[in-house]
Amino acid sequence: MRNIKATIHHIDNPLVHIGLESSRDFIRKTREGINNLLQILESYENKKDLINSVKLLRYADKVKSFGLENIVVKIFSIFERQLLNNLTGSAPNLRLFDFYKLGYLITCMNSNK
């Protein structure tokens, strides 16, 4: 391992949401992105490489390997409206957003079987 002498400059670069896109539009675009990801996966030559390089696909693969797909789909279908209410509300929870994406992905995967 080489010892590189480098100077690190920290900058103050806060993220500011200025309302360019509504949360509903963001959710819609997220779903479109997941649908596109599934199309790419379907046509990708080395599926395992793609799965290993995309966190959402890795998590879905783990859920599948544990045989929990149907449980995730059931929970997602029961709570989808509440999840959307949270994600489009004034204090969205990012963990719920992660589950929303996973639930939507696995639901789509199961409906394509």
Backbone torsions as a table, in degrees:
resi	resn	phi	psi	omega
1	MET	NA	130.1	-178.8
2	ARG	-87.7	147.7	176.1
3	ASN	-94.8	108.8	-178.5
4	ILE	-103.1	128.3	178.0
5	LYS	-90.9	110.1	-179.2
6	ALA	-135.5	146.9	176.7
7	THR	-99.2	132.1	178.8
8	ILE	-104.1	127.1	177.1
9	HIS	-110.8	121.5	177.3
10	HIS	-92.7	135.8	178.4
11	ILE	-118.4	151.4	175.9
12	ASP	-89.2	107.5	-175.2
13	ASN	-135.0	72.0	-176.5
14	PRO	-71.5	149.6	176.2
15	LEU	-86.4	128.7	178.9
16	VAL	-126.5	123.0	176.8
17	HIS	-90.0	119.3	-177.0
18	ILE	-108.4	20.8	172.7
19	GLY	72.9	30.5	-179.6
20	LEU	-70.8	-24.7	-175.7
21	GLU	-140.7	134.8	178.5
22	SER	-73.1	158.0	179.2
23	SER	-64.5	-32.5	176.3
24	ARG	-64.1	-41.6	177.0
25	ASP	-64.1	-40.1	179.3
26	PHE	-62.4	-43.4	177.8
27	ILE	-62.9	-43.4	179.1
28	ARG	-60.3	-43.7	179.3
29	LYS	-67.4	-33.9	175.9
30	THR	-62.7	-45.2	178.3
31	ARG	-62.5	-41.6	177.1
32	GLU	-61.2	-41.9	178.6
33	GLY	-62.1	-40.9	178.4
34	ILE	-66.8	-41.2	176.7
35	ASN	-61.9	-41.3	176.8
36	ASN	-63.5	-41.3	178.3
37	LEU	-60.1	-40.9	178.3
38	LEU	-64.9	-38.1	176.9
39	GLN	-65.1	-41.1	177.7
40	ILE	-63.5	-45.4	179.8
41	LEU	-59.1	-41.9	-178.8
42	GLU	-60.1	-37.2	-175.9
43	SER	-100.4	-2.8	-176.2
44	TYR	-73.6	134.8	-176.1
45	GLU	-66.6	-49.3	-178.9
46	ASN	-108.3	84.3	-175.1
47	LYS	-57.0	-38.4	-177.1
48	LYS	-62.8	-39.2	177.4
49	ASP	-62.5	-43.5	179.3
50	LEU	-64.8	-44.9	179.2
51	ILE	-58.8	-42.5	-179.2
52	ASN	-70.3	-22.2	-176.4
53	SER	-96.3	-8.2	-179.4
54	VAL	-119.4	115.5	-174.4
55	LYS	-55.3	-43.7	-178.6
56	LEU	-62.2	-40.9	177.5
57	LEU	-68.1	-36.4	177.1
58	ARG	-61.6	-44.7	179.5
59	TYR	-64.5	-41.6	178.2
60	ALA	-62.9	-38.5	178.4
61	ASP	-65.0	-38.8	177.0
62	LYS	-64.0	-45.4	178.6
63	VAL	-57.6	-44.6	179.8
64	LYS	-63.4	-43.1	-177.8
65	SER	-64.4	-27.4	177.3
66	PHE	-90.6	0.2	178.9
67	GLY	71.1	30.4	-175.5
68	LEU	-105.0	10.5	-177.3
69	GLU	-55.5	-49.6	-176.6
70	ASN	-63.4	-35.2	178.6
71	ILE	-67.0	-45.0	178.9
72	VAL	-62.3	-43.3	179.3
73	VAL	-62.8	-41.7	-179.9
74	LYS	-64.5	-48.0	178.7
75	ILE	-60.9	-43.8	179.6
76	PHE	-60.9	-44.9	-178.2
77	SER	-66.8	-35.1	179.3
78	ILE	-70.9	-41.4	-171.9
79	PHE	-106.0	9.2	-176.6
80	GLU	-57.4	-44.0	-179.1
81	ARG	-63.2	-43.7	179.1
82	GLN	-65.8	-38.7	176.9
83	LEU	-60.3	-47.5	178.9
84	LEU	-61.7	-39.5	177.2
85	ASN	-60.1	-42.9	178.5
86	ASN	-66.1	-46.4	-174.0
87	LEU	-69.5	-22.8	178.5
88	THR	-103.9	4.8	179.5
89	GLY	-86.5	-169.3	-175.0
90	SER	-79.9	-18.7	-179.4
91	ALA	-135.3	69.8	-177.6
92	PRO	-66.4	145.4	-179.3
93	ASN	-101.0	121.6	-176.6
94	LEU	-68.9	-28.3	175.3
95	ARG	-65.6	-39.3	176.2
96	LEU	-66.9	-33.7	176.1
97	PHE	-64.3	-41.3	176.3
98	ASP	-60.1	-45.0	178.5
99	PHE	-65.8	-38.5	178.3
100	TYR	-58.1	-46.8	-179.7
101	LYS	-63.7	-44.1	179.3
102	LEU	-63.4	-46.7	179.4
103	GLY	-62.2	-42.0	178.8
104	TYR	-64.9	-44.6	179.7
105	LEU	-59.9	-49.9	-176.8
106	ILE	-67.2	-37.1	176.2
107	THR	-60.0	-45.6	178.8
108	CYS	-64.5	-41.8	179.3
109	MET	-61.6	-42.4	-178.8
110	ASN	-69.7	-32.5	-179.1
111	SER	-76.6	-16.1	178.5
112	ASN	-90.0	-0.6	-178.0
113	LYS	-75.1	NA	NA
